[in-house]
């Protein structure tokens, strides 16, 4: 297993992390706890969970495992500022997690699920979540305060420039990395750690192996190549993988040992390759952010990729856009797609020459039908 320092924290973390969101719930908590211990025996030392994961069983499963781990470990969990909006609520939430995890301290505690800047502002308000977390850090119950973000790269950069957290957890993979690249570059600039979640694009890459054949390299499958891309990425410290079997752990650990270094020039090459192989797909370059009516055009185009790549029916797109508006790339929007005035600024800026205006019109049609599903 390869280890790197998480930002400037001094903590050496395994480049493969165990994401506690994918346990097989047909198995007992004890059986799933054994999988965690097996991962530890293979050299994985970063373990991530959260209240509510796996029908709210995940923290309890980790609590069983962490009592008898083969090796030293770091544990990460989370709390939402929208739910724990006062210092007292935040402190109570951390203490509940400590009890469930059966540990004396939490190594990385995430201000969880930042979907727009208002969520970060809520966490940082006087008497808010961050204030409570700082108190617990002073008491030795938290080592590092970090954040978990679903925002575009420039907003993540804005948060990190504030200097309040030690690192960030974000959704990043071989398909969408340009959308968040400014964020990870800011982390490198300021010396903060980066953990990547959703490395296989929500299971999309293994589900569509044939469509993503162009990702293959060095004799690896498209799925293995996607994992290797993050495991060797110089901007990413730890890649979270949701494991359900020992075999999956073995594969990820082997890929970590063999992953080739990925630097900025490689990212540019891969972005170009994505564009060439899916020339009607948004690569997330972000040149169209400057919309005069504040539509988050790159976010809408990232969402539209699902239609373009896999020809999903309208019913699926309507259901998916509903979730995206609440939890996904569209949560931070300042204007909906129907606000488009067809000024063509986005199409002029688009490196892929995509028909953005017509796609926004189609997306608006889906948004207007959300209440019907």
PLY file of the C-alpha trace (Angstrom):
ply
format ascii 1.0
element vertex 373
property float x
property float y
property float z
element edge 372
property int vertex1
property int vertex2
end_header
0.00 0.00 0.00
1.22 3.49 -0.82
0.87 6.22 1.80
0.89 10.01 1.41
0.57 12.87 3.85
-2.96 14.27 4.09
-2.27 17.93 3.39
-0.10 19.41 6.12
-1.64 17.40 8.95
1.31 15.05 9.37
-1.03 12.07 9.00
0.15 9.43 6.51
-2.98 8.03 4.87
-3.37 5.07 2.55
-4.16 6.16 -0.99
-7.10 3.73 -0.86
-9.73 4.61 1.71
-12.64 2.47 2.88
-15.94 4.22 2.13
-18.60 3.02 4.56
-21.63 3.63 2.38
-21.85 0.36 0.44
-22.06 -2.43 3.00
-24.03 -5.52 1.98
-27.02 -5.20 4.28
-28.05 -8.81 3.70
-25.09 -9.60 5.97
-24.91 -9.03 9.71
-23.11 -6.08 11.25
-20.51 -8.51 12.54
-19.83 -9.89 9.06
-19.45 -6.41 7.62
-17.13 -5.47 10.48
-14.86 -8.34 9.45
-14.55 -6.74 6.01
-13.26 -3.56 7.63
-10.67 -5.51 9.60
-9.62 -7.32 6.43
-9.07 -3.96 4.73
-6.89 -2.90 7.67
-4.83 -6.08 7.31
-4.20 -5.14 3.66
-2.80 -1.74 4.67
-5.84 0.52 4.34
-5.79 2.98 7.23
-8.39 5.63 6.26
-11.98 4.69 7.10
-14.92 6.94 6.27
-18.49 6.77 7.52
-21.41 9.01 8.45
-24.66 8.91 10.41
-27.40 7.61 8.16
-25.19 5.57 5.84
-26.51 2.06 5.10
-29.86 2.53 6.81
-28.00 4.16 9.71
-25.97 1.02 10.39
-22.57 2.16 9.11
-21.24 3.85 12.25
-22.35 0.86 14.34
-20.53 -1.52 11.99
-17.36 0.52 12.32
-17.86 0.56 16.09
-17.65 -3.25 16.09
-14.58 -3.32 13.84
-12.49 -0.56 15.42
-12.20 -2.42 18.73
-9.98 -5.08 17.20
-8.17 -3.64 14.18
-5.00 -5.32 12.89
-3.27 -1.96 12.32
-3.47 1.69 13.31
-6.21 3.65 11.57
-7.81 7.04 10.98
-11.58 7.35 11.28
-13.68 9.96 9.51
-17.32 10.87 10.02
-19.60 13.82 9.32
-22.36 16.21 10.34
-24.53 18.55 8.25
-24.65 22.26 9.12
-28.29 22.31 8.01
-29.09 19.74 10.71
-26.67 20.80 13.42
-26.95 24.56 13.10
-25.78 25.50 16.58
-22.56 24.78 18.45
-24.45 22.70 21.02
-26.20 20.55 18.40
-22.89 20.03 16.59
-21.13 18.95 19.78
-23.91 16.53 20.68
-23.73 15.01 17.19
-19.98 14.43 17.48
-20.37 12.82 20.89
-23.05 10.47 19.54
-20.71 9.45 16.75
-17.90 8.87 19.25
-20.18 6.58 21.26
-21.29 4.62 18.20
-17.77 4.32 16.81
-16.41 3.44 20.25
-13.34 5.64 19.82
-11.79 8.37 21.97
-11.49 10.87 19.14
-12.42 11.41 15.49
-9.43 12.00 13.24
-11.29 13.79 10.44
-14.67 15.37 11.13
-16.44 16.71 8.05
-18.71 19.70 7.77
-20.92 17.57 5.59
-22.72 17.96 2.28
-21.92 21.54 1.34
-24.00 22.04 -1.79
-23.89 25.83 -1.96
-22.05 28.68 -0.27
-25.02 29.35 2.01
-24.39 25.97 3.67
-20.79 26.92 4.40
-21.90 30.31 5.73
-24.40 28.53 7.99
-21.65 26.34 9.42
-19.42 29.36 10.06
-22.01 31.66 11.65
-21.44 32.85 15.21
-22.57 30.12 17.57
-22.82 27.65 14.69
-21.45 24.22 13.86
-17.85 25.27 13.32
-17.69 26.95 16.70
-18.82 23.72 18.36
-16.30 21.66 16.41
-13.50 24.01 17.46
-14.44 23.49 21.11
-14.25 19.72 20.67
-10.94 20.05 18.90
-9.60 21.97 21.89
-10.86 19.12 24.11
-9.05 16.54 21.97
-12.20 14.85 20.67
-11.52 15.92 17.06
-8.11 16.06 15.43
-8.92 17.74 12.11
-11.94 19.71 10.96
-12.51 19.18 7.24
-15.42 19.61 4.83
-17.36 17.53 2.33
-18.46 19.42 -0.77
-20.58 18.82 -3.87
-19.80 22.27 -5.26
-17.94 23.31 -8.41
-14.20 23.83 -8.17
-14.24 27.61 -7.92
-16.57 27.52 -4.90
-14.44 24.85 -3.22
-11.44 27.09 -3.82
-13.29 29.96 -2.16
-13.99 27.85 0.93
-10.40 26.65 1.22
-9.05 30.18 0.88
-10.91 30.99 4.12
-8.37 28.89 6.03
-10.87 27.27 8.41
-10.54 23.59 7.43
-7.66 21.16 6.94
-8.99 19.43 3.85
-11.89 18.58 1.60
-13.82 15.50 0.48
-15.30 15.88 -3.00
-16.82 13.83 -5.80
-14.12 13.39 -8.41
-13.43 10.83 -11.11
-11.85 10.38 -14.51
-14.94 11.82 -16.23
-15.79 14.89 -14.14
-12.42 16.01 -12.76
-12.31 19.28 -14.78
-15.48 20.39 -12.98
-13.66 20.30 -9.61
-10.04 20.82 -10.67
-9.85 24.41 -9.38
-10.80 23.08 -5.97
-8.07 20.46 -5.77
-5.52 22.89 -7.16
-6.47 25.30 -4.36
-5.99 22.51 -1.82
-2.50 21.90 -3.16
-1.75 25.62 -3.06
-2.83 26.03 0.58
-1.48 22.69 1.80
-4.83 21.03 2.50
-5.72 17.38 2.10
-8.01 15.97 -0.58
-10.14 12.84 -0.41
-12.05 11.77 -3.52
-15.42 10.07 -3.34
-17.54 8.63 -6.14
-14.45 7.41 -8.07
-16.51 5.35 -10.54
-19.12 8.03 -11.24
-21.83 6.43 -9.13
-21.22 3.01 -10.67
-21.67 4.41 -14.18
-18.24 3.31 -15.41
-18.50 -0.39 -14.46
-22.10 -0.41 -15.66
-21.08 0.87 -19.10
-17.66 -0.76 -19.55
-18.09 -1.02 -23.34
-18.97 2.64 -23.74
-15.92 3.61 -21.71
-13.47 1.29 -23.46
-11.44 4.31 -24.52
-10.42 4.78 -20.86
-8.51 1.50 -20.87
-4.76 1.69 -20.38
-1.88 -0.60 -19.47
-3.99 -3.74 -19.81
-6.53 -2.56 -17.23
-10.29 -2.53 -17.65
-12.10 0.82 -17.89
-13.13 0.48 -14.23
-9.59 -0.35 -13.09
-8.19 2.49 -15.20
-10.63 4.93 -13.58
-9.51 3.88 -10.10
-5.86 3.98 -11.10
-6.35 7.51 -12.42
-7.28 8.74 -8.94
-4.84 6.53 -7.04
-1.95 8.03 -8.99
-3.36 11.57 -9.09
-0.95 14.07 -7.57
-3.87 16.26 -6.43
-5.64 13.47 -4.48
-4.43 12.02 -1.19
-6.99 9.29 -0.60
-9.61 7.68 -2.85
-12.68 6.32 -1.09
-14.00 3.02 -2.42
-17.22 1.43 -1.20
-16.29 -2.23 -0.66
-18.64 -5.19 -0.43
-16.12 -8.04 -0.76
-12.53 -9.01 0.02
-11.90 -9.43 -3.70
-12.71 -5.76 -4.33
-10.32 -4.75 -1.55
-7.55 -6.89 -3.07
-8.05 -5.31 -6.50
-7.98 -1.76 -5.15
-4.86 -2.40 -3.07
-3.09 -3.93 -6.07
-4.01 -0.93 -8.21
-2.70 1.41 -5.52
0.64 -0.37 -5.53
0.92 -0.23 -9.31
-0.71 3.12 -10.14
1.40 5.39 -12.29
1.78 9.02 -11.27
-0.77 11.37 -12.84
0.21 15.04 -13.09
-1.22 18.17 -14.69
-0.04 17.23 -18.19
-1.74 13.84 -17.86
-4.96 15.55 -16.79
-4.88 17.71 -19.90
-4.30 14.66 -22.08
-7.16 12.70 -20.45
-9.53 15.65 -20.73
-8.74 15.87 -24.44
-9.26 12.12 -24.82
-12.65 12.34 -23.10
-13.64 15.09 -25.51
-12.47 13.18 -28.58
-14.27 9.96 -27.63
-17.46 11.65 -26.54
-17.44 14.81 -28.60
-21.07 15.59 -27.79
-20.44 15.36 -24.03
-19.58 18.24 -21.71
-16.05 17.84 -20.34
-16.63 20.32 -17.50
-13.98 22.82 -18.56
-16.05 25.63 -17.01
-15.55 28.29 -19.68
-19.32 28.88 -19.74
-19.70 29.86 -16.08
-20.09 33.52 -16.99
-23.83 33.50 -17.68
-25.50 36.95 -17.65
-28.60 35.53 -15.90
-26.60 33.33 -13.46
-27.59 29.93 -14.83
-24.91 27.42 -13.71
-24.42 26.23 -17.27
-21.55 23.77 -16.58
-23.64 22.09 -13.88
-26.61 21.71 -16.23
-24.35 20.33 -18.97
-22.77 17.84 -16.54
-26.28 16.66 -15.73
-27.26 16.50 -19.41
-24.35 14.10 -20.01
-26.54 11.31 -18.65
-28.95 11.83 -21.54
-26.23 12.25 -24.13
-24.10 9.26 -23.14
-26.77 6.70 -22.34
-29.90 7.98 -24.05
-31.89 7.80 -20.83
-35.66 8.23 -21.25
-37.28 11.49 -20.20
-38.95 9.88 -17.16
-35.51 8.94 -15.79
-34.13 12.41 -16.48
-37.05 14.03 -14.66
-36.46 11.83 -11.60
-32.71 12.44 -11.71
-32.98 16.19 -12.07
-35.22 16.33 -9.03
-32.48 14.72 -6.93
-29.76 16.82 -8.51
-31.58 20.04 -7.66
-31.63 19.01 -4.01
-28.36 17.11 -3.56
-26.32 17.15 -6.75
-24.55 19.52 -9.11
-27.63 21.76 -9.44
-28.17 22.41 -5.73
-26.19 25.66 -5.78
-27.96 27.13 -8.81
-28.89 30.81 -8.69
-31.19 30.46 -11.70
-33.03 27.58 -13.39
-32.53 26.55 -16.99
-35.77 28.25 -18.06
-34.15 31.63 -17.33
-32.00 31.26 -20.48
-32.22 34.32 -22.75
-30.41 32.62 -25.66
-27.63 35.23 -25.68
-25.21 32.57 -27.05
-22.32 33.58 -24.74
-22.07 29.99 -23.47
-22.04 28.48 -26.95
-19.37 30.93 -28.07
-17.20 29.90 -25.11
-17.81 26.14 -25.43
-14.68 24.22 -26.46
-16.89 21.29 -27.52
-19.21 23.50 -29.62
-22.22 21.97 -27.89
-25.81 23.09 -28.58
-26.13 24.43 -25.04
-29.20 26.58 -25.61
-31.29 23.70 -26.96
-30.07 21.46 -24.13
-31.10 24.04 -21.56
-34.51 24.22 -23.20
-34.86 20.43 -22.98
-33.69 20.49 -19.37
-36.25 23.17 -18.57
-38.94 20.83 -19.90
-37.81 18.16 -17.40
-37.68 20.65 -14.53
-41.22 21.77 -15.21
-42.44 18.18 -14.86
-40.78 17.42 -11.52
-44.01 17.69 -9.55
-45.63 15.08 -11.79
-43.26 12.22 -10.78
0 1
1 2
2 3
3 4
4 5
5 6
6 7
7 8
8 9
9 10
10 11
11 12
12 13
13 14
14 15
15 16
16 17
17 18
18 19
19 20
20 21
21 22
22 23
23 24
24 25
25 26
26 27
27 28
28 29
29 30
30 31
31 32
32 33
33 34
34 35
35 36
36 37
37 38
38 39
39 40
40 41
41 42
42 43
43 44
44 45
45 46
46 47
47 48
48 49
49 50
50 51
51 52
52 53
53 54
54 55
55 56
56 57
57 58
58 59
59 60
60 61
61 62
62 63
63 64
64 65
65 66
66 67
67 68
68 69
69 70
70 71
71 72
72 73
73 74
74 75
75 76
76 77
77 78
78 79
79 80
80 81
81 82
82 83
83 84
84 85
85 86
86 87
87 88
88 89
89 90
90 91
91 92
92 93
93 94
94 95
95 96
96 97
97 98
98 99
99 100
100 101
101 102
102 103
103 104
104 105
105 106
106 107
107 108
108 109
109 110
110 111
111 112
112 113
113 114
114 115
115 116
116 117
117 118
118 119
119 120
120 121
121 122
122 123
123 124
124 125
125 126
126 127
127 128
128 129
129 130
130 131
131 132
132 133
133 134
134 135
135 136
136 137
137 138
138 139
139 140
140 141
141 142
142 143
143 144
144 145
145 146
146 147
147 148
148 149
149 150
150 151
151 152
152 153
153 154
154 155
155 156
156 157
157 158
158 159
159 160
160 161
161 162
162 163
163 164
164 165
165 166
166 167
167 168
168 169
169 170
170 171
171 172
172 173
173 174
174 175
175 176
176 177
177 178
178 179
179 180
180 181
181 182
182 183
183 184
184 185
185 186
186 187
187 188
188 189
189 190
190 191
191 192
192 193
193 194
194 195
195 196
196 197
197 198
198 199
199 200
200 201
201 202
202 203
203 204
204 205
205 206
206 207
207 208
208 209
209 210
210 211
211 212
212 213
213 214
214 215
215 216
216 217
217 218
218 219
219 220
220 221
221 222
222 223
223 224
224 225
225 226
226 227
227 228
228 229
229 230
230 231
231 232
232 233
233 234
234 235
235 236
236 237
237 238
238 239
239 240
240 241
241 242
242 243
243 244
244 245
245 246
246 247
247 248
248 249
249 250
250 251
251 252
252 253
253 254
254 255
255 256
256 257
257 258
258 259
259 260
260 261
261 262
262 263
263 264
264 265
265 266
266 267
267 268
268 269
269 270
270 271
271 272
272 273
273 274
274 275
275 276
276 277
277 278
278 279
279 280
280 281
281 282
282 283
283 284
284 285
285 286
286 287
287 288
288 289
289 290
290 291
291 292
292 293
293 294
294 295
295 296
296 297
297 298
298 299
299 300
300 301
301 302
302 303
303 304
304 305
305 306
306 307
307 308
308 309
309 310
310 311
311 312
312 313
313 314
314 315
315 316
316 317
317 318
318 319
319 320
320 321
321 322
322 323
323 324
324 325
325 326
326 327
327 328
328 329
329 330
330 331
331 332
332 333
333 334
334 335
335 336
336 337
337 338
338 339
339 340
340 341
341 342
342 343
343 344
344 345
345 346
346 347
347 348
348 349
349 350
350 351
351 352
352 353
353 354
354 355
355 356
356 357
357 358
358 359
359 360
360 361
361 362
362 363
363 364
364 365
365 366
366 367
367 368
368 369
369 370
370 371
371 372
